[in-house]
Amino acid sequence: MQKLILLLAAVILIGLPTVASADTITFQAPATGANQGSGGANQFNLDHHDAYTWRIGGVNLSGKSITSATLTFRNISNWDTNQNMLFIHLLDTAKNAGVASFQDAPANQVPVIDINDDFAGTRYLNNPLVNAGTANTFLTQQSFTTTGHDFVYTFTADQLKVLSAYFLNGSDIAFGFDPDCHFWNDGIAFCFTTTPNTVPEPTTMVLLGTGLAGLYYRRKRQQQKARAIG
């Protein structure tokens, strides 16, 4: 009887959900301006005359949850000391796969003195890089000095929920970048971590637990009966 109890206990332990390992997925943006100016080999053009989208697809989140995400700009700096701002948005999708851009400031405007976000307000409604009604979440805006450094943006808990929803809506997302001044860099990387959703099996666990309890009480009654006879 004791062996049976131990066996059932072992079965219950085996049936408990295991802690699944996390997966980290990283996407590197295509290099669109390698080694130009003070940029590196992986440089993503962030020209002050343009706005950009970077679409990322083919992500299957079925049965998984996103637990963290970061967007990293490696060795980013402004090309001069003028006022500047980089606007960053998370989009449900974009019109074009990969990287796309459109000119949002006159080519002869140096420096760009008009600092406006092409992924916000009425400018977003007229943005040729997205279709009407595309969901849009503002992530952050940041200015930079002429000294290069790595800028890492970490998604908030609410933004992780939005990120998951966007991926589940079509297996893709996009980033919208509007650089209002010119930013040198050595590449942009998007990284996120997922963990599998664990689904317990309550029916099986209840049955196993009931069987174990039944064996325990049966053995207890037998011991009491034996003591009464003795």
N, C-alpha and C positions, 0 to 999 in steps of 0.2 A: 504493500500500500504506500509506504514511504517513497518507493521508487516511482510509483505512478504520480504522486503529488509533485515530486521533483521534475518529472518529465513534462507534466502539464505546465508547470511554472516556466520551464525552458521554452516551451512552445509559445507561451504568452510573450516572453521577452523577445523571441525571434519575430513575432508578429507586430511588435511595436514599430512605429515609423522611425526610420533611421535619419540622422542628420546628413543631408546631402551637401556635397561640396559646391562652392560658388564658382561661377564661370565669369571671367573678365573678357570683354570684347572691346577691341580698339579699332577705330577707323582713322586712317591718316588722310587728310585732305590732299588732293592732287597738287603737285608743285606747278604753279602757273607763272612763276617769275623767278626761276632759279638764279641765285647769285647776282641779282640786280641790286645796285646801290649798296646798302649795308646789309642786305638780306643774305640768307644762307641757301644751301642746295635744295632745301625743301620749301622754299618761300611760296606762300599763297599771296597773290596780288591783293593788296588792300589799298588801291589807288583812291585818292581823294575825289576823283571825278566820277567814280562809279559806285554802284551798290551791287551786292552779290547774293546768290543763293548757293548752298552746297547741299544737294539731296543725297540721302543715304537710304538704301533700300535692301530688301532681302532679309529682313530680320524677323524671325519667327519666335514670338514670346509665348506660344501656347504652353500652358502648364508651368510658366515661370513668372517670377516677380523681379522687377528692377529694384535693387537695394541702394545703389549709389551711382552717380554719374558726374563726370567732369569734362570740361572743355579747356584745352591747354593751348596757349599761344606761345611758341618757343622763341625766346630772345627777341621779343617785340619792342620796337621803339618808334618814336615819331621822327620824321626826317628833318624837322627843324623845331624851333622853339615857339612857333605860333600856337594859338589856341587850337585845341583838337578834341575829338570825341569819337569813339568807336561804339556804335550801337549794335547790340546782339539780340536776336530773336530766335525762338524755337517755333517752327512752322509745322503744320500737319503734313504738308508736302510742298512741292514746287513744280512749276511747269516742266522744267528740264532736268534730265538725269545729270548727275555729276555737278560740275560748277557752271554757273551762268551769271551774266552781269548785264547791266545797262548803264549808259552814261547819264548821270543825274546832275552834272555841273558843267558849265562851258569849259572846253578844253584849254582856253587861254586864261582861265581863272586860277592864278597862283599868287598867294595861297588861297585856298577855298575859304571864303569869309562867311558863307551861309551854312550854319550848322543846324541841319534838320534831319530827322529820322525818316527814311523812306519806307520803313516798315511800321509806321504809326499814323493814325488819323487819316485825313483825306489823302495824304501821299500814298498810304498803303492801298487805298481803294483804287488808285491809278497806277500801282506798281505793275509793270509788264512781266515780272518774273513769277507772279502767282495768279491763279484763277480767282475770280470773285467768290467770296465766301470761305476762302481757305482759313482754317483756324490758326490763330497767331497768339503766342505767349511771349511777352517781353521777359528777357532774362536779366540783362544788365547793360550798363554803359560805363565806359572807362576811358580816361585820358592817359597819355603816356609822355614821358620825357624822352630826350635824345639818347638816354642810356638804356641799352637793351637789357631785358630781364624776362624770365618766364612768368607769364600771367596765367594762373589756374583758376577757373571759375567752377565752383562746386554747386550742383543743383540742390535746391531746397527740397524738403519733403513734399510740398505741394507740387513743385515742378516735376518731381519724379512721377507723381500720379499722372500728370499731363503727358509726360514723355511716354509712359506706358500706354495711355489711351490713344495717342497719336500712332504709335507702332501697331497697336491692335486694329486700328481703323483701316490699315492698308499695307502693313509691313514696311512702311517707310516714314521718314521724317525729313525735315530740312532745316538748315540754319540760314537766317537772314543776317547779313553783315552790311552795315552802312558806315564806312570809314570817312569821317569828315576831317580830313588831312591824310597824309600818306604815311602808312605804317610799314616799316621794314620788319621782317620776321624770318624764322627758320622753320615754318610749318605750323599747321593746326591739327590737333589730335582730339578726337572725341572718344571717350572711354566710359563704359558702364559695366556694372556687375549685376549678375542675375543669380537667383537661387530657385530651385524647383519648388513648386507648391506641394507640400505634404498633405495627403488626404488620409486621415485615420479611418479604420474600418471598425466602427462601433459595434456592429452586429457580431462580428467574429470575436471581438474582445469580450463582449458580454457573455457569449456562449462559453468561451474558455474559462472566464472568471467564475461562471456558475458551476461548471464542472469541477473546478478546483475546490470551490467552497463545499460542494456536495460530498466530495471525497473526504474533506477535512471533518465535517460533521459526522459522516458515517464512521470514520475511524474513532472519533471521540465517543460515540455511542457504544461502539464495541468495547472500548477501554472501560467505560462506566459499567457495562454489563458484566465484564470479566471481574471487576472489583467487587460487584454485588454478589456474584456467585462464590467468589473466594471468601 
